Amino acid sequence: MPKLIILHALGSRVLAVAVVDDQVGDWSAYVDAVPGMNHEREKEEVARKGDKLSFDLARILFPHHAKNFKWRD
């Protein structure tokens, strides 16, 4: 299933990521602490194991996705 993961660094060791499922057209967002060594590699782990953000916060961090995709509950 094709997924696009977009990261937003909230700090050197905290990442928020948006996960978009292109086939379904929905998205969700997650946040977690990371080692801060390589955000591109660490975003995958945040997408798998991070805490899900509320829609209200996610739409502030990822406004493009909030406008163009359905939020995944």
C-alpha positions in Angstrom: 0.0 0.0 0.0 1.7 3.3 -1.1 2.3 5.7 1.8 3.9 9.0 1.9 5.5 10.1 5.1 6.1 13.8 5.6 8.1 15.0 8.6 7.9 18.2 10.7 10.7 18.5 13.2 9.4 20.1 16.4 12.9 20.0 17.8 16.2 18.1 17.2 14.8 15.1 19.0 11.0 15.4 18.5 9.3 14.6 15.2 5.8 14.9 14.0 5.0 13.0 10.8 2.0 13.0 8.5 1.2 9.6 6.9 -0.8 9.8 3.7 -2.3 6.7 2.1 -2.4 7.5 -1.6 -4.7 4.7 -2.5 -7.4 5.5 0.0 -6.8 9.3 0.1 -6.7 9.6 3.9 -4.1 10.7 6.4 -3.1 10.8 10.0 -0.3 12.3 12.0 2.0 11.0 14.8 4.6 12.4 17.2 7.5 10.8 19.1 10.9 11.4 20.5 13.8 10.3 18.3 17.6 10.1 18.7 18.0 13.1 16.4 20.7 11.5 14.3 18.9 11.3 11.0 15.3 12.6 10.7 14.7 11.0 7.3 15.4 7.5 8.8 13.7 8.2 12.1 10.4 9.3 10.5 9.5 5.7 9.6 9.7 4.7 13.3 7.6 7.7 14.4 5.0 6.7 11.7 4.9 3.1 13.1 5.2 3.7 16.9 4.4 7.3 17.6 1.4 8.7 19.5 -1.4 9.8 17.2 -2.0 13.6 17.2 -5.4 15.1 17.5 -6.8 16.5 14.2 -6.8 20.0 15.6 -3.0 19.9 16.2 -2.3 17.9 13.0 -4.0 20.4 10.8 -1.9 23.2 12.1 1.3 21.3 11.5 0.2 19.9 8.1 -2.4 22.3 6.7 -2.0 21.0 3.1 -3.0 17.5 4.1 -5.9 18.7 6.1 -7.3 20.5 3.0 -6.6 17.7 0.5 -7.2 14.4 2.3 -9.7 12.8 4.7 -8.6 12.5 8.3 -8.2 8.8 9.4 -9.8 8.3 12.8 
